[in-house]
Amino acid sequence: MKPNLVWFLAGLVVAAAIGGGIWLMQDRRQDGVDISITGSGVRIERR
């Protein structure tokens, strides 16, 4: 295989791993408290 193709495939694997990790981390939202400060006041909600 050509070296450029090897580097391209390696980059593709790294990008897929990073994308998959981000997707999994967003999927696993932890329970907790969400605090928002808006123009009408402070809002506190449980997640």
KEDONU-5915 format. One record per residue: y, z, x of N, C-alpha, C in turn; residue in one letter. Coordinates in steps of 0.02 Angstrom, whole numbers, plus 50000, padded with zeros to 5 digits. Atoms other than C-alpha are relative to their C-alpha. Last residue first. Layout:
REM residues N
   nyy   nzz   nxx  cayy  cazz  caxx   cyy   czz   cxx r
     Y     Z     X     Y     Z     X     Y     Z     X A
...
//
This chain:
REM residues 47
   nyy   nzz   nxx  cayy  cazz  caxx   cyy   czz   cxx r
 50037 50064 49995 50803 51774 48400 49928 50012 49986 R
 50065 49994 49966 50905 51922 48338 49967 49932 50002 R
 50060 50019 50038 51086 51886 48293 49938 50012 50043 E
 50059 49977 49964 51254 51957 48347 49940 49985 49957 I
 50062 50006 50039 51413 51868 48292 49942 50021 50044 R
 50060 49996 49958 51585 51917 48358 49939 49998 49954 V
 50026 49935 49980 51744 51865 48269 49938 49993 50045 G
 50003 49954 50057 51821 51723 48170 49970 50068 50017 S
 49932 49986 50023 51877 51623 48323 50001 50050 49942 G
 49966 50057 50030 51703 51635 48395 50070 50021 49979 T
 49931 49981 50014 51611 51753 48512 50035 49937 49975 I
 49952 50055 49999 51422 51730 48507 50069 50028 49982 S
 49932 49975 50013 51287 51857 48551 50048 49941 50007 I
 49953 50053 49988 51103 51804 48536 50069 50025 49980 D
 49939 49996 50040 50980 51947 48551 50046 49943 50022 V
 49945 49961 49973 50801 51936 48612 50058 50000 49951 G
 49966 49961 50051 50639 51845 48590 50055 50040 50033 D
 50020 49930 50005 50598 51722 48728 50039 50034 49944 Q
 49941 49957 50007 50615 51536 48706 49976 50071 49989 R
 50018 49929 49998 50456 51454 48770 50062 50044 49996 R
 50047 49988 50054 50484 51271 48721 49983 50074 49993 D
 49961 50001 50062 50638 51259 48830 49956 50016 49940 Q
 49957 49942 50000 50534 51314 48980 50043 50003 49937 M
 50039 49940 50015 50398 51188 48939 50043 50062 49997 L
 50022 50003 50069 50521 51043 48930 49961 50062 49980 W
 49941 49986 50042 50604 51094 49092 49980 50000 49927 I
 49984 49929 49993 50435 51102 49179 50059 50020 49957 G
 50049 49960 50038 50384 50933 49110 50013 50074 50003 G
 49988 50010 50072 50544 50853 49172 49952 50040 49957 G
 49939 49964 50017 50523 50929 49345 50015 49994 49926 I
 50014 49929 49995 50342 50872 49357 50061 50041 49981 A
 50041 49982 50058 50383 50697 49293 49985 50075 50000 A
 49957 50001 50058 50524 50681 49421 49962 50020 49937 A
 49955 49942 49995 50408 50737 49562 50046 50003 49938 V
 50040 49940 50014 50273 50613 49508 50044 50062 50001 V
 50017 50001 50071 50398 50470 49498 49960 50063 49982 L
 49941 49981 50038 50468 50515 49668 49988 50002 49925 G
 49990 49928 49987 50294 50509 49744 50061 50025 49962 A
 50049 49963 50039 50262 50341 49660 50007 50075 50010 L
 49982 50007 50070 50424 50269 49730 49952 50040 49956 F
 49942 49957 50012 50388 50338 49903 50021 49997 49927 W
 50024 49931 49995 50214 50258 49902 50057 50049 49985 V
 50037 49986 50062 50285 50093 49840 49975 50072 49999 L
 49950 49992 50053 50413 50091 49981 49967 50017 49934 N
 49968 49933 49998 50275 50126 50109 50052 50010 49944 P
 49938 50002 49964 50177 49971 50054 50033 50070 49999 K
 49941 50000 50042 50000 50000 50000 50062 50000 50044 M
//
